[in-house]
Amino acid sequence: MNELEFYEQLYKDSDMGYDAVQNLLGKVSDRHLKHDMTLHMDGYKHFSRLAKDKLNEAQQTPKKESA
């Protein structure tokens, strides 16, 4: 796996992780769990942005995972 493939996979995986947690967040009533889930979403978003920036620097367009 080369560097661009790594960032492409990181973008897809972190974007998918963010979406998964976001979908579950509305079903959770425990405020501590919601807080923890929100922290995880922040981490996923951080890695998504990092990967997107690296791909943009290489003039590559990040692609979302197909449903």
N, C-alpha and C positions, 0 to 999 in steps of 0.2 A: 504494500500500500504506500503510495507516494504521499507527499505532504498535502497536496490539493484534495486527494481522495479522503485523507484523514479529516480535513476540515469540512468536506462535503458530508461525510458520515456524522461528524460531530454536530453539524447544523441540523441534520435530519433528526438525529436522536434527541438532542436537547429540545428541539421544537415539539417533537412528539411527546416528550416527558412533560413539558409545560402544558400542552393541551390536555393530557391525561389528568394531571393534578387539577387543572382548572375545571374540568368536567365533574370531578368528584367534590370539589370545594363546596358547591351548593347543597350537597347532600349531608354535610357534616355540621353538627350542632355544637360540638365541644370547642370552645374558644381556644383552648391550648393546642388542640390538634389543628385547627384552622390556622393558627399562628405558625406552627411548624410547617404546614403545607405551603403557606405563603412564602416562607423562607426557602423552601425547595424550589418554588416557582421562580424566585429571584435568582437562584443559582442556575437553573435551566436557561433563563433569559440571558444571564451573563455569558454563558458558553455559546448560546445561539448568536449573540451579537459579536463575540470574539471571532467565531468561525465565519460569520457573514462578512466582517471587516477584512479578514484574511483572504477570503475568496474574492471580494471586490478589489482588493489590491492586485490580485492576479488576473483581474478582468474576467472573472467567472461569476455567473449568476447562481446564487444558491437556490436549490430546488426543494420544495416541500415534499414530504413523503406522500405518495398517492394513497387514497383511501381504498 
